[in-house]
Amino acid sequence: AGYSSMEEIYQDGALVETKDVTRDKTKDTVGARESQFPGGVEGWQKYLARNLKVPDEVVNNVGNFSGGAIVSFAVDKDGTIHDILLIKSALYLIDDVYLDIIKKSPKWLPAQINGTAVKSYKKQPFFLNIQ
């Protein structure tokens, strides 16, 4: 079994690229499963794309802007999301949008170790480019 992992590439402190660096972890995580969104990585990406709405106020008043934000959160044993924290701000006008999209996420499939559900932690990068 494998899991999805994303690599963030920064240049001069700004996120410039995100790469999928998924690899097979079967050998060193036997009996473990990462928490995941229903539908896996593809389902999570669809959820984010469908629900991420940049307010017109931001688009119309910010001018040219490019920057990344990172939100961390916990997936509890029952799949609920909590402990949502903005680790890196892109722009204060949009930070609440990022926090809200994580907060409104449906339940996840919890991480498991040897068949027992355990709490896990995730980080979600966001990138905003307004021209």
NUBA-973633 format. One record per atom (N, C-alpha, C, O): x, y, z. Coordinates in Angstrom, 3 decimals. Each point is the difference from the previous one (the first is absolute). Example, Ala and Ser with C-alpha at 12.3 -4.5 7.8 and 13.67 -1.06 7.14 Angstrom:
BEGIN
node px:13.190; py:-5.690; pz:7.800
node px:-0.890; py:1.190; pz:0.000
node px:0.900; py:1.200; pz:0.000
node px:1.036; py:-0.019; pz:0.665
node px:-1.386; py:1.069; pz:-1.385
node px:0.820; py:1.190; pz:0.060
node px:-0.770; py:1.090; pz:0.730
node px:0.509; py:1.108; pz:0.169
***
This chain:
BEGIN
node px:0.849; py:-1.188; pz:0.000
node px:-0.849; py:1.188; pz:0.000
node px:0.876; py:1.225; pz:0.000
node px:1.070; py:0.007; pz:0.607
node px:-1.512; py:1.019; pz:-1.276
node px:0.754; py:1.245; pz:-0.045
node px:-0.824; py:1.120; pz:0.583
node px:-1.149; py:-0.203; pz:0.391
node px:1.720; py:1.364; pz:-0.332
node px:-0.750; py:1.162; pz:0.423
node px:0.424; py:1.177; pz:-0.842
node px:1.059; py:-0.029; pz:-0.626
node px:-1.872; py:1.059; pz:0.606
node px:0.299; py:1.161; pz:-0.814
node px:0.782; py:1.007; pz:0.819
node px:-0.312; py:0.254; pz:1.163
node px:1.314; py:0.306; pz:-1.775
node px:0.809; py:1.013; pz:0.659
node px:0.317; py:1.087; pz:-1.006
node px:0.268; py:-0.280; pz:-1.168
node px:-0.300; py:1.504; pz:1.622
node px:0.273; py:1.124; pz:-0.879
node px:1.278; py:0.696; pz:0.460
node px:0.213; py:0.200; pz:1.196
node px:0.626; py:0.162; pz:-2.150
node px:1.218; py:0.754; pz:0.278
node px:-0.239; py:1.433; pz:-0.447
node px:-0.455; py:0.249; pz:-1.117
node px:0.768; py:0.689; pz:2.003
node px:-0.164; py:1.414; pz:-0.310
node px:1.367; py:0.577; pz:-0.326
node px:0.961; py:-0.215; pz:0.739
node px:-0.871; py:0.938; pz:-1.829
node px:1.260; py:0.608; pz:-0.410
node px:-0.147; py:1.515; pz:0.134
node px:-0.888; py:0.608; pz:-0.597
node px:1.769; py:-0.019; pz:1.385
node px:-0.025; py:1.431; pz:0.256
node px:1.200; py:0.672; pz:-0.651
node px:1.084; py:-0.578; pz:-0.086
node px:-1.294; py:1.786; pz:-0.362
node px:1.089; py:0.815; pz:-0.522
node px:-0.166; py:1.386; pz:0.612
node px:-1.059; py:0.618; pz:-0.113
node px:2.105; py:-0.143; pz:0.757
node px:-0.043; py:1.298; pz:0.678
node px:-1.171; py:0.084; pz:0.971
node px:-0.645; py:1.042; pz:0.113
node px:0.375; py:-2.128; pz:0.580
node px:-1.049; py:-0.038; pz:1.009
node px:-1.408; py:-0.200; pz:-0.533
node px:-0.948; py:-0.038; pz:0.785
node px:0.783; py:-0.093; pz:-2.102
node px:-1.339; py:-0.171; pz:-0.587
node px:-0.127; py:-1.392; pz:-0.604
node px:0.942; py:-0.511; pz:-0.606
node px:-2.095; py:-0.089; pz:0.773
node px:-0.282; py:-1.306; pz:-0.583
node px:-0.079; py:0.153; pz:-1.510
node px:-0.815; py:0.775; pz:-0.501
node px:1.651; py:-1.504; pz:-0.230
node px:0.002; py:0.114; pz:-1.457
node px:-0.503; py:-1.257; pz:-0.688
node px:-0.407; py:0.050; pz:-1.161
node px:0.431; py:-1.178; pz:1.863
node px:-0.436; py:-1.237; pz:-0.634
node px:-0.363; py:-1.017; pz:1.074
node px:0.613; py:-0.050; pz:1.066
node px:-1.615; py:-0.750; pz:-1.367
node px:-0.371; py:-1.111; pz:0.868
node px:0.072; py:-1.265; pz:-0.846
node px:-0.612; py:-0.078; pz:-1.065
node px:1.363; py:-0.912; pz:1.544
node px:0.170; py:-1.252; pz:-0.742
node px:-0.573; py:-1.154; pz:0.801
node px:0.117; py:-0.050; pz:1.225
node px:-0.737; py:-0.872; pz:-1.939
node px:-0.462; py:-1.232; pz:0.618
node px:1.201; py:-0.928; pz:0.092
node px:0.541; py:-0.425; pz:-1.021
node px:-0.126; py:0.111; pz:2.237
node px:1.164; py:-0.879; pz:0.203
node px:-0.437; py:-1.270; pz:0.717
node px:0.680; py:-0.496; pz:0.898
node px:-1.828; py:-0.016; pz:-1.316
node px:-0.538; py:-1.216; pz:0.579
node px:0.989; py:-1.142; pz:-0.190
node px:0.575; py:-0.171; pz:-1.075
node px:-0.390; py:-0.599; pz:2.126
node px:0.875; py:-1.161; pz:-0.105
node px:-0.569; py:-1.125; pz:0.846
node px:-0.799; py:0.229; pz:0.908
node px:1.206; py:-1.401; pz:-1.208
node px:-0.476; py:-1.176; pz:0.717
node px:0.693; py:-0.086; pz:1.348
node px:1.228; py:-0.042; pz:0.067
node px:-2.013; py:0.015; pz:1.015
node px:0.551; py:-0.051; pz:1.349
node px:-0.307; py:-1.329; pz:0.686
node px:0.093; py:-0.088; pz:1.224
node px:-0.454; py:-0.943; pz:-1.981
node px:-0.424; py:-1.265; pz:0.586
node px:1.027; py:-0.565; pz:0.966
node px:-0.361; py:-0.470; pz:1.079
node px:1.628; py:0.508; pz:-1.446
node px:1.022; py:-0.662; pz:0.797
node px:0.196; py:0.605; pz:1.377
node px:0.267; py:-0.725; pz:0.959
node px:-0.395; py:2.071; pz:-0.839
node px:0.273; py:0.585; pz:1.308
node px:-1.263; py:0.468; pz:0.726
node px:0.111; py:0.638; pz:1.047
node px:-1.288; py:-0.928; pz:-1.557
node px:-1.228; py:0.360; pz:0.692
node px:-0.991; py:-1.158; pz:0.007
node px:-1.204; py:0.219; pz:-0.134
node px:1.681; py:-1.418; pz:0.284
node px:-0.881; py:-1.162; pz:0.023
node px:-1.006; py:0.179; pz:1.144
node px:0.374; py:0.302; pz:1.134
node px:-1.637; py:-0.495; pz:-1.454
node px:-1.051; py:0.135; pz:1.010
node px:-0.461; py:1.426; pz:0.206
node px:-0.844; py:0.246; pz:0.861
node px:1.372; py:0.711; pz:-1.627
node px:-0.383; py:1.404; pz:0.160
node px:-0.662; py:0.510; pz:-1.266
node px:0.338; py:-0.413; pz:-1.110
node px:-1.291; py:1.323; pz:1.297
node px:-0.657; py:0.658; pz:-1.120
node px:-0.193; py:1.466; pz:0.358
node px:-0.506; py:0.323; pz:1.074
node px:0.907; py:0.554; pz:-1.968
node px:-0.179; py:1.433; pz:0.203
node px:-1.483; py:0.353; pz:-0.060
node px:-0.783; py:-0.687; pz:-0.657
node px:0.406; py:1.754; pz:1.342
node px:-1.363; py:0.502; pz:-0.145
node px:-0.171; py:0.501; pz:-1.430
node px:0.948; py:0.473; pz:-0.627
node px:-2.168; py:-0.585; pz:0.132
node px:-0.239; py:0.461; pz:-1.358
node px:-1.426; py:0.486; pz:-0.174
node px:-0.926; py:-0.454; pz:0.672
node px:0.785; py:1.379; pz:-1.582
node px:-1.303; py:0.523; pz:-0.358
node px:-0.761; py:-1.088; pz:-0.762
node px:0.610; py:-0.746; pz:-0.766
node px:-1.937; py:0.637; pz:0.962
node px:-0.755; py:-0.962; pz:-0.799
node px:0.214; py:0.307; pz:-1.490
node px:-0.203; py:1.131; pz:-0.442
node px:0.602; py:-2.117; pz:-0.302
node px:0.326; py:0.222; pz:-1.405
node px:1.485; py:0.232; pz:-0.215
node px:0.440; py:0.231; pz:-1.126
node px:0.332; py:-0.293; pz:2.205
node px:1.450; py:0.128; pz:-0.098
node px:0.457; py:1.392; pz:-0.399
node px:-0.722; py:0.982; pz:0.173
node px:1.922; py:-0.916; pz:-0.704
node px:0.598; py:1.277; pz:-0.391
node px:-0.849; py:0.684; pz:-1.067
node px:-0.213; py:1.211; pz:0.047
node px:-0.269; py:-1.995; pz:-1.007
node px:-0.830; py:0.574; pz:-1.069
node px:-1.278; py:0.606; pz:0.570
node px:-0.414; py:1.083; pz:-0.412
node px:-0.207; py:-1.777; pz:1.351
node px:-1.204; py:0.519; pz:0.643
node px:0.270; py:1.284; pz:0.773
node px:-0.807; py:0.929; pz:-0.031
node px:1.939; py:-0.878; pz:0.723
node px:0.381; py:1.190; pz:0.763
node px:0.240; py:1.181; pz:-0.939
node px:-0.444; py:1.115; pz:0.273
node px:1.137; py:-1.359; pz:-1.362
node px:0.263; py:1.071; pz:-0.961
node px:-1.306; py:0.523; pz:-0.603
node px:-0.150; py:1.204; pz:-0.202
node px:-0.784; py:-2.098; pz:-0.083
node px:-1.306; py:0.420; pz:-0.522
node px:-0.755; py:0.825; pz:1.030
node px:-0.614; py:1.012; pz:-0.339
node px:0.657; py:-1.443; pz:1.604
node px:-0.668; py:0.740; pz:1.072
node px:0.573; py:1.412; pz:0.099
node px:-0.751; py:0.972; pz:0.078
node px:2.077; py:-0.859; pz:-0.080
node px:0.633; py:1.312; pz:0.096
node px:-0.365; py:0.878; pz:-1.194
node px:-0.353; py:1.166; pz:0.175
node px:0.434; py:-1.714; pz:-1.379
node px:-0.299; py:0.769; pz:-1.205
node px:-1.463; py:0.461; pz:-0.026
node px:-0.298; py:1.117; pz:-0.421
node px:-0.594; py:-1.976; pz:0.867
node px:-1.432; py:0.303; pz:-0.012
node px:-0.377; py:1.042; pz:1.059
node px:-0.937; py:0.773; pz:-0.200
node px:1.652; py:-0.749; pz:1.309
node px:-0.403; py:0.831; pz:1.135
node px:0.866; py:1.230; pz:0.242
node px:-0.383; py:0.867; pz:0.785
node px:1.513; py:-0.770; pz:-1.424
node px:0.882; py:1.148; pz:0.215
node px:-0.486; py:1.173; pz:-0.834
node px:0.078; py:-0.027; pz:-1.228
node px:-0.569; py:1.035; pz:1.885
node px:-0.513; py:1.189; pz:-0.675
node px:0.761; py:1.220; pz:0.521
node px:-0.089; py:0.346; pz:1.178
node px:0.837; py:0.297; pz:-2.072
node px:0.713; py:1.221; pz:0.369
node px:-0.995; py:1.150; pz:-0.086
node px:-0.586; py:0.235; pz:-1.057
node px:0.389; py:0.484; pz:2.162
node px:-0.977; py:1.092; pz:-0.012
node px:0.344; py:1.070; pz:-1.043
node px:1.170; py:0.311; pz:-0.226
node px:-2.211; py:0.244; pz:-0.404
node px:0.195; py:1.064; pz:-0.988
node px:0.784; py:1.166; pz:0.594
node px:0.809; py:0.625; pz:-0.686
node px:-1.049; py:-0.337; pz:1.956
node px:0.712; py:1.084; pz:0.692
node px:1.508; py:-0.185; pz:-0.111
node px:0.740; py:0.962; pz:-0.211
node px:-0.296; py:-2.196; pz:0.354
node px:1.431; py:-0.287; pz:-0.095
node px:0.485; py:0.185; pz:-1.427
node px:1.004; py:0.672; pz:-0.236
node px:-1.710; py:-1.263; pz:-0.714
node px:0.408; py:0.068; pz:-1.405
node px:0.021; py:1.448; pz:-0.490
node px:0.919; py:0.396; pz:-0.715
node px:-1.928; py:0.396; pz:1.095
node px:-0.136; py:1.363; pz:-0.509
node px:0.888; py:1.021; pz:0.702
node px:0.321; py:1.034; pz:-0.586
node px:0.084; py:-1.300; pz:1.822
node px:0.707; py:1.016; pz:0.772
node px:1.468; py:-0.280; pz:0.278
node px:0.713; py:0.880; pz:0.483
node px:-0.258; py:-2.064; pz:-0.773
node px:1.367; py:-0.355; pz:0.358
node px:1.001; py:0.367; pz:-1.093
node px:1.153; py:0.307; pz:0.303
node px:-1.569; py:-0.333; pz:-1.549
node px:0.948; py:0.215; pz:-1.089
node px:0.762; py:-1.290; pz:-0.257
node px:-0.486; py:-1.086; pz:0.313
node px:1.662; py:1.202; pz:-0.876
node px:0.807; py:-1.193; pz:-0.262
node px:0.511; py:-0.568; pz:1.315
node px:0.576; py:0.708; pz:0.826
node px:-0.801; py:-1.990; pz:-0.658
node px:0.460; py:-0.668; pz:1.228
node px:0.266; py:-1.465; pz:-0.295
node px:-0.720; py:-0.635; pz:-0.770
node px:1.741; py:0.122; pz:1.380
node px:0.323; py:-1.413; pz:-0.100
node px:0.574; py:-0.431; pz:1.341
node px:0.950; py:0.605; pz:0.496
node px:-1.526; py:-1.653; pz:0.092
node px:0.514; py:-0.461; pz:1.287
node px:-0.653; py:-1.286; pz:0.445
node px:-1.065; py:-0.379; pz:-0.488
node px:1.716; py:-0.282; pz:1.416
node px:-0.486; py:-1.274; pz:0.502
node px:-0.341; py:0.054; pz:1.470
node px:0.577; py:0.783; pz:0.755
node px:-1.509; py:-1.610; pz:-0.355
node px:-0.389; py:-0.151; pz:1.402
node px:0.045; py:-1.486; pz:0.334
node px:-0.099; py:-0.856; pz:-0.880
node px:0.249; py:0.571; pz:2.158
node px:-0.025; py:-1.392; pz:0.453
node px:-0.911; py:-0.092; pz:1.212
node px:0.123; py:0.778; pz:0.946
node px:-1.036; py:-1.736; pz:-0.985
node px:-0.918; py:-0.257; pz:1.101
node px:0.263; py:-1.413; pz:0.511
node px:0.064; py:-0.949; pz:-0.782
node px:0.087; py:0.815; pz:2.084
node px:0.137; py:-1.336; pz:0.587
node px:-1.305; py:-0.343; pz:0.710
node px:-0.745; py:0.883; pz:0.426
node px:0.485; py:-2.179; pz:-0.308
node px:-1.207; py:-0.437; pz:0.688
node px:0.188; py:-1.437; pz:0.474
node px:0.874; py:-0.726; pz:-0.473
node px:-1.711; py:0.347; pz:1.409
node px:0.015; py:-1.368; pz:0.525
node px:-1.216; py:-0.752; pz:-0.514
node px:-1.083; py:0.565; pz:-0.155
node px:1.283; py:-1.839; pz:-0.103
node px:-1.099; py:-0.915; pz:-0.327
node px:-0.120; py:-0.930; pz:1.198
node px:0.895; py:-0.803; pz:0.265
node px:-2.001; py:0.916; pz:0.453
node px:-0.178; py:-0.786; pz:1.218
node px:-0.341; py:-1.456; pz:-0.322
node px:-0.203; py:-0.360; pz:-1.159
node px:0.144; py:-0.460; pz:2.192
node px:-0.275; py:-1.432; pz:-0.158
node px:-1.318; py:-0.278; pz:-0.695
node px:-0.161; py:-1.031; pz:-0.654
node px:-0.796; py:1.968; pz:0.800
node px:-1.306; py:-0.195; pz:-0.645
node px:-0.085; py:0.700; pz:-1.358
node px:-1.060; py:0.005; pz:-0.627
node px:2.178; py:0.593; pz:0.163
node px:0.037; py:0.629; pz:-1.315
node px:-0.346; py:1.481; pz:-0.005
node px:0.071; py:0.648; pz:-1.045
node px:-0.447; py:-0.102; pz:2.204
node px:-0.319; py:1.428; pz:0.046
node px:1.277; py:0.832; pz:-0.075
node px:1.075; py:-0.432; pz:0.417
node px:-1.225; py:1.636; pz:-0.958
node px:1.104; py:0.940; pz:-0.167
node px:-0.030; py:0.995; pz:1.156
node px:-1.058; py:0.524; pz:0.348
node px:2.216; py:-0.269; pz:0.240
node px:0.098; py:1.013; pz:1.051
node px:1.438; py:0.482; pz:0.105
node px:0.850; py:-0.398; pz:-0.796
node px:-0.577; py:1.244; pz:1.767
node px:1.335; py:0.591; pz:0.198
node px:0.509; py:0.651; pz:-1.292
node px:1.152; py:-0.189; pz:-0.392
node px:-2.023; py:0.950; pz:-0.253
node px:0.344; py:0.652; pz:-1.265
node px:0.831; py:1.239; pz:0.313
node px:-0.396; py:0.843; pz:0.804
node px:1.547; py:-0.749; pz:-1.449
node px:0.946; py:1.069; pz:0.315
node px:0.652; py:0.521; pz:-1.274
node px:0.470; py:-0.777; pz:-0.831
node px:-0.447; py:2.083; pz:0.689
node px:0.693; py:0.628; pz:-1.121
node px:1.484; py:0.063; pz:0.357
node px:0.394; py:0.732; pz:0.908
node px:0.421; py:-1.494; pz:-1.619
node px:1.440; py:-0.035; pz:0.260
node px:0.714; py:1.121; pz:-0.746
node px:0.927; py:0.624; pz:0.518
node px:-1.383; py:-0.384; pz:-1.753
node px:0.609; py:1.053; pz:-0.814
node px:-1.116; py:0.750; pz:-0.707
node px:-0.855; py:-0.608; pz:-0.644
node px:0.863; py:1.920; pz:0.764
node px:-1.002; py:0.842; pz:-0.622
node px:0.442; py:0.418; pz:-1.395
node px:1.164; py:0.326; pz:-0.229
node px:-2.114; py:-0.342; pz:-0.695
node px:0.265; py:0.518; pz:-1.341
node px:-0.379; py:1.480; pz:-0.030
node px:0.767; py:0.843; pz:-0.465
node px:-1.938; py:-0.555; pz:0.959
node px:-0.568; py:1.340; pz:-0.031
node px:-1.146; py:-0.002; pz:1.010
node px:-0.905; py:-0.829; pz:-0.092
node px:0.938; py:1.746; pz:1.048
node px:-0.979; py:-0.054; pz:1.074
node px:-1.448; py:0.031; pz:-0.501
node px:-0.890; py:-0.533; pz:0.663
node px:0.644; py:1.150; pz:-1.824
node px:-1.361; py:0.070; pz:-0.535
node px:-0.548; py:-1.359; pz:-0.441
node px:-1.214; py:-0.170; pz:-0.119
node px:2.088; py:-0.781; pz:-0.119
node px:-0.436; py:-1.313; pz:-0.502
node px:0.220; py:-1.120; pz:1.008
node px:-0.529; py:-1.098; pz:-0.177
node px:1.290; py:1.351; pz:1.218
node px:0.319; py:-1.050; pz:0.966
node px:-1.241; py:-0.683; pz:0.572
node px:-0.012; py:-1.220; pz:0.164
node px:-1.029; py:1.991; pz:0.140
node px:-1.220; py:-0.593; pz:0.554
node px:-0.673; py:-0.949; pz:-0.990
node px:-0.642; py:-0.967; pz:0.410
node px:0.783; py:1.234; pz:-1.702
node px:-0.562; py:-0.885; pz:-1.021
node px:0.684; py:-1.364; pz:0.075
node px:-0.662; py:-1.036; pz:-0.061
node px:1.979; py:1.041; pz:0.194
node px:0.748; py:-1.254; pz:0.104
node px:-0.393; py:-0.767; pz:1.256
node px:-0.223; py:-1.209; pz:-0.049
node px:0.138; py:1.914; pz:1.171
node px:-0.379; py:-0.654; pz:1.257
node px:-1.418; py:-0.567; pz:-0.084
node px:-0.267; py:-1.094; pz:0.496
node px:-0.630; py:1.839; pz:-1.122
node px:-1.397; py:-0.400; pz:-0.102
node px:-0.184; py:-1.248; pz:-0.864
node px:-0.815; py:-0.864; pz:0.324
node px:1.565; py:0.770; pz:-1.414
node px:-0.158; py:-1.158; pz:-0.888
node px:0.440; py:-1.287; pz:0.711
node px:-0.577; py:-1.063; pz:-0.228
node px:1.586; py:1.158; pz:1.081
node px:0.426; py:-1.171; pz:0.787
node px:-1.047; py:-0.292; pz:1.071
node px:-0.376; py:-1.153; pz:0.210
node px:-0.093; py:2.203; pz:0.464
node px:-0.991; py:-0.151; pz:1.076
node px:-1.271; py:-0.689; pz:-0.494
node px:-0.594; py:-0.796; pz:0.727
node px:0.172; py:1.097; pz:-1.958
node px:-1.247; py:-0.547; pz:-0.543
node px:0.174; py:-1.355; pz:-0.683
node px:-0.957; py:-0.558; pz:-0.538
node px:2.171; py:0.038; pz:0.561
node px:0.264; py:-1.290; pz:-0.633
node px:-0.854; py:-1.099; pz:0.624
node px:-0.183; py:-0.033; pz:1.217
node px:-0.338; py:-0.866; pz:-2.049
node px:-0.680; py:-1.157; pz:0.571
node px:0.993; py:-0.884; pz:0.756
node px:1.212; py:0.203; pz:-0.070
node px:-1.739; py:-1.167; pz:0.779
node px:0.859; py:-0.921; pz:0.746
node px:0.967; py:-0.723; pz:-0.930
node px:-0.324; py:-0.320; pz:-1.143
node px:1.513; py:0.076; pz:1.665
node px:1.025; py:-0.754; pz:-0.706
node px:-0.021; py:-1.451; pz:0.487
node px:-0.651; py:-0.322; pz:0.995
node px:1.363; py:-0.538; pz:-1.702
node px:0.258; py:-1.352; pz:0.492
node px:1.208; py:0.133; pz:0.911
node px:1.054; py:0.445; pz:-0.454
node px:-1.170; py:-0.816; pz:1.724
node px:1.105; py:0.232; pz:0.935
node px:1.218; py:-0.876; pz:-0.306
node px:-0.105; py:-1.051; pz:-0.633
node px:1.248; py:1.515; pz:1.101
node px:1.222; py:-0.809; pz:-0.084
node px:-0.194; py:-1.233; pz:0.871
node px:-0.782; py:0.003; pz:0.951
node px:1.511; py:-1.056; pz:-1.300
node px:-0.085; py:-1.226; pz:0.791
node px:1.388; py:-0.585; pz:0.210
node px:0.874; py:0.078; pz:-0.864
node px:-0.706; py:-0.654; pz:2.015
node px:1.203; py:-0.787; pz:0.289
node px:-0.490; py:-1.353; pz:0.492
node px:-0.707; py:-0.095; pz:1.004
node px:1.091; py:-0.939; pz:-1.719
node px:-0.420; py:-1.372; pz:0.323
node px:-1.514; py:-0.108; pz:0.167
node px:-0.489; py:-0.689; pz:0.895
node px:-0.254; py:1.390; pz:-1.781
node px:-1.456; py:-0.086; pz:0.009
node px:-0.696; py:0.892; pz:1.004
node px:-1.230; py:0.012; pz:0.057
node px:1.983; py:0.740; pz:0.739
node px:-0.589; py:0.889; pz:0.992
node px:0.097; py:1.438; pz:-0.481
node px:1.074; py:0.460; pz:-0.386
node px:-2.206; py:0.253; pz:0.410
node px:-0.019; py:1.399; pz:-0.429
node px:0.823; py:0.853; pz:0.957
node px:-0.087; py:-0.162; pz:1.218
node px:0.882; py:1.067; pz:-1.770
node px:0.831; py:0.907; pz:0.789
node px:-0.118; py:1.414; pz:-0.553
node px:-0.337; py:0.197; pz:-1.168
node px:0.615; py:0.773; pz:2.012
node px:0.015; py:1.402; pz:-0.409
node px:1.220; py:0.241; pz:-0.884
node px:1.069; py:-0.562; pz:0.239
node px:-1.236; py:1.403; pz:-1.262
node px:1.124; py:0.339; pz:-0.875
node px:-0.046; py:1.480; pz:-0.336
node px:-0.991; py:0.681; pz:0.263
node px:2.065; py:-0.201; pz:-0.839
node px:0.121; py:1.416; pz:-0.333
node px:0.324; py:0.162; pz:-1.479
node px:0.741; py:-0.794; pz:-0.580
node px:-1.305; py:1.829; pz:-0.014
node px:0.189; py:0.286; pz:-1.422
node px:0.399; py:1.462; pz:-0.178
node px:-0.263; py:0.845; pz:0.856
node px:0.902; py:-0.572; pz:-1.987
node px:0.282; py:1.371; pz:-0.414
node px:-0.513; py:0.161; pz:-1.420
node px:0.239; py:-0.851; pz:-0.857
node px:-0.941; py:1.941; pz:0.612
node px:-0.527; py:0.282; pz:-1.326
node px:0.540; py:1.327; pz:-0.506
node px:-0.303; py:1.049; pz:0.570
node px:1.098; py:-1.081; pz:-1.633
node px:0.463; py:1.256; pz:-0.588
node px:-1.069; py:0.579; pz:-0.932
node px:-0.751; py:-0.738; pz:-0.638
node px:0.699; py:2.048; pz:0.572
node px:-0.864; py:0.721; pz:-0.938
node px:0.874; py:1.008; pz:-0.722
node px:0.946; py:0.533; pz:0.581
node px:-1.250; py:-0.273; pz:-1.825
node px:0.759; py:0.984; pz:-0.757
node px:-0.973; py:0.931; pz:-0.698
node px:-0.954; py:-0.441; pz:-0.640
node px:1.207; py:1.732; pz:0.770
node px:-0.860; py:1.008; pz:-0.603
node px:0.809; py:0.852; pz:-0.967
node px:1.060; py:0.520; pz:0.348
node px:-1.572; py:-0.385; pz:-1.563
node px:0.658; py:0.814; pz:-1.017
node px:-1.048; py:0.898; pz:-0.635
node px:-0.858; py:-0.478; pz:-0.743
node px:0.915; py:1.778; pz:1.026
node px:-0.945; py:0.970; pz:-0.554
node px:0.785; py:0.908; pz:-0.942
node px:1.006; py:0.594; pz:0.387
node px:-1.478; py:-0.497; pz:-1.617
node px:0.685; py:0.870; pz:-0.976
node px:-0.947; py:1.032; pz:-0.548
node px:0.392; py:0.819; pz:-0.832
***
